[in-house]
């Protein structure tokens, strides 16, 4: 990044295809800048806008604000967005001859806002609080035999929680060495105007190795766990897959 510029912009086109969502097209535009140009320790803060649309009529618009303050003693994130997600899940049956279950199509409309503030408490260790407001409406491709309408489910998953972060990466955007370990615990409660009570636990453990010591060949290892426990609604269930596990039909395991 050119340190003589007050703001540096970057744009990345997003083009992809998979059998579940179809052809996808979108773009991400980011701006990087220093809030305090005399602060040579904090990474550059950033503002990002992302949008995508697919032939399955899935779409997402999202904004993200990342702040690094006071010689990286404080970190803050604000994420907000809205979209509609068309997908599928596998409903298992028992007691049926030669049939394990069926695939069910569904669409989820969601709006969300996430705020996360962390304070460095010791060297590379941060402790923070996190709140999330999420409203969802899901329509299933299954008819109600009485009304003739598709079955629907609404869930509000508003939560408050805490997080721990250990970050020894040499660069937050393009790391070549170090560790990134984060544990987050969120409490979804009816007291926060949620529709159910349950807990979320998330653990991410990433390591980075610069193989040839030239910042061109970086090996990354990753351990990830995402757990929901309690009165978990359909929209709060964790889908196995994405970038972490492959080799089976998307949406099969929740």
Buried (B, 14 or more C-beta within 10 A) or exposed (E): EEEEEEEBEEEEEEEEEEEBBBEBBBEBEBBBBBEEEEBEEBBBBBBBBBBBBBEBEBBBBBEBBBBBBBEBBBBBBBBBBBBBBBBBBBEEEEEEEEEEEEEBBBBBBBEBBBBBBBBBEEEBBBEBEBBBBBBBBBBBEEEEEEEEEBBEBEBBBBBBBBBBBBBBBEEBEEBBBBBBBBBBBBBBBEEBEBBBBBBBBBBBBBBBEBEEEEEEEBEEEEEEEBEBEEEBBBBBEBEBBEEEEEEEEBBBBE
